[in-house]
Amino acid sequence: MFLSQLRVHGVSVSVGSSANVTTETKHLRGRCHISGFLHGKSGDCNRDHGSVCCKDGHRYPQFRCSPPVSADTPAILTLNSFARGGDGGGKSFCDNRFHKDTELVVALSTGWLRLDGTRRCNKMIRINGNGRAVLAKVVDECDSVYGCDAEHNFEPPCPYNDVDASPAVWKALRLKEEIGVFKITWSDV
């Protein structure tokens, strides 16, 4: 087996290549193992906010878990527009509507939104980063399993530790949108 680096949503992920790739999800030291691979299909991808678009035939890692949530859960903050026509794709998973870029809203990786037994839809979370803190409402899923289709803006699946945030969240943390990715911590409120 050999390891290679893959960049998904601007984040490096180590990917093992072997006939024995596990399809089972496991937690290891707050990390999440790849549970499978999605074969890429390109399409009409909105590249706003530095979106990474799927390429035909590429293999993208899938994750059916996220690290355990604590008072200061480490994560990566990415930029996303939840507005109609934005790079977030369709309406938000939690409330089936679009959100203005001025709203403090986020999408969480699949494991954090739906698979760890805690219902976070329409709940508030606290995000800490850049010496500041902000409360934001969870309105969507940053899908860690599926992607490369119209519903997902023809983007690959999200990393297992992603908090996809609106421009308003970035502004509240005094982060420049050009950065695109920023290490943060977050917690339930």
Buried (B, 14 or more C-beta within 10 A) or exposed (E): EEEEEBEBBBBEBEBBEEEEBEEEBEBEEEBBBBBBBBEBBEBEBBEBBBBBBBEEEBBBBBBBBBBEBEEEBEBBBBBBBBBEEBBBBEBBBBBEEBBBBEBBBBBBBBBBBBBBEEEBBEEEBBBBBBEEBBEBBBBBBBBBBBBBBEEBBBBBBBBBBBBBBBBBBBBBBEBEEEBBBBEBBBBBE
